Amino acid sequence: MGKLTLTTFLTLDGVMQAPGGPEEDTSGGFAYGGWLVPFADQGMGEFVTGLFGRAGAFLLGRRTYEIFASYWPHHDDPADPVAGGLNRLPKYVASTTLKEPAWGPATVLDGEQLQAEVVRAKDATEGELQVHGSGQLAQWLLARDLVEELNLLVFPVFLGAGRRLFPTGGLPTAFELVSSRTTERGTAIQTYRPTGRATFGSFAD
């Protein structure tokens, strides 16, 4: 049985949209794509390499799947955990519109019972069923308590616009901090596990 993990690159104000390049995702008129690039460093690379080394399969939204499919097949290296994993391990794509995924091995999860399909995919995975990016899917998974581990890479930049990971109206959820580190260029890498619904109190008590 696998573990469903979510990894997201975030700005200080919680934006996750288009970290890797200006044309990655311009939806909503987003003009700040590529905000991560000036802060990429060895510490970030080492974390990402180790993360992909634990992957058994990937669960992606359609947009992220298509972004990856346009890049990784052309930058393949079987010895590289990132390229080798993405090009060879099973990929599950949550989409109601994608019918014939060209970048395999890939399975489209498009049924009305998506939650059950995700759980079955996780149970069939040896290692981590990893979600990368995939903003709408990530929010959907968080709202249903399906994420078992959350990796947040928070970069020292503020944008003031763009799609955020945690929307208004999300489920109040408490987490425990599993590990934390900071890279040489100031990226805070934090791993959390959910512990249940958030609780509340008062210092006046």
HELIX and SHEET records of a PDB file:
HELIX    1   1 SER A   27  GLY A   29  5                                   3    
HELIX    2   2 VAL A   37  PHE A   39  5                                   3    
HELIX    3   3 GLN A   42  GLY A   53  1                                  12    
HELIX    4   4 ARG A   62  TYR A   71  1                                  10    
HELIX    5   5 TRP A   72  HIS A   74  5                                   3    
HELIX    6   6 PRO A   81  ARG A   88  1                                   8    
HELIX    7   7 LEU A  114  ASP A  123  1                                  10    
HELIX    8   8 GLY A  135  ALA A  143  1                                   9    
SHEET    1   A 8 ALA A 106  LEU A 109  0                                        
SHEET    2   A 8 LYS A  91  ALA A  94  1                                        
SHEET    3   A 8 ALA A  55  GLY A  61  1                                        
SHEET    4   A 8 GLU A 128  HIS A 132  1                                        
SHEET    5   A 8 LYS A   3  LEU A  10  1                                        
SHEET    6   A 8 GLU A 149  VAL A 154  1                                        
SHEET    7   A 8 ALA A 188  ARG A 197 -1                                        
SHEET    8   A 8 THR A 173  THR A 182 -1                                        
END                                                                             
